[in-house]
Amino acid sequence: MSLQAAAVGLGVALVPQYDLADEIAAGRLIVPTQHHCPSDRAYYFVTPQGKANTPRIAVFREWLLIQVKSE
């Protein structure tokens, strides 16, 4: 459901890579940052391409990256 919500512009989704391959291939979502967190379980920050650099998304992305780096 989180991927569907992100694809229609309701927000962002943090999901494992295997869940988003089809969405990215279809062009419905992009990964707006190249930062990856080392983990045995990887999650990706995705958003519709046209919304990747909106102020709200940018602020949330920066906050999220700070949180992950501090772990």
DABEL-V343584 format. One record per residue. RES is the residue in three letters. SS is DSSP state (@ for helix, = for strand, . for the rest). PSI is psi in whole degrees, -180 to 180 (NA if undefined). Layout:
res->{RES | RES}
ss->{SS | SS}
psi->{PSI | PSI}
This chain:
res->{MET | SER | LEU | GLN | ALA | ALA | ALA | VAL | GLY | LEU | GLY | VAL | ALA | LEU | VAL | PRO | GLN | TYR | ASP | LEU | ALA | ASP | GLU | ILE | ALA | ALA | GLY | ARG | LEU | ILE | VAL | PRO | THR | GLN | HIS | HIS | CYS | PRO | SER | ASP | ARG | ALA | TYR | TYR | PHE | VAL | THR | PRO | GLN | GLY | LYS | ALA | ASN | THR | PRO | ARG | ILE | ALA | VAL | PHE | ARG | GLU | TRP | LEU | LEU | ILE | GLN | VAL | LYS | SER | GLU}
ss->{. | @ | @ | @ | @ | @ | @ | . | . | . | . | . | = | = | = | . | @ | @ | @ | @ | @ | @ | @ | @ | @ | . | . | . | . | = | = | . | . | . | . | . | . | . | . | . | . | . | . | = | = | = | = | . | @ | @ | @ | . | . | . | @ | @ | @ | @ | @ | @ | @ | @ | @ | @ | @ | @ | @ | @ | @ | . | .}
psi->{-34 | -36 | -42 | -42 | -44 | -41 | -30 | 9 | 18 | -5 | -153 | 165 | 138 | 110 | 159 | 151 | -41 | -22 | -20 | -2 | -46 | -40 | -41 | -45 | -35 | -9 | 11 | -28 | 158 | 164 | 105 | -1 | 149 | 5 | 129 | 141 | 123 | 129 | 158 | -8 | 111 | 142 | 148 | 142 | 116 | 153 | 158 | 144 | -43 | -12 | 1 | -32 | 19 | 152 | -43 | -44 | -42 | -43 | -45 | -44 | -47 | -43 | -45 | -43 | -39 | -42 | -42 | -37 | -27 | -7 | NA}
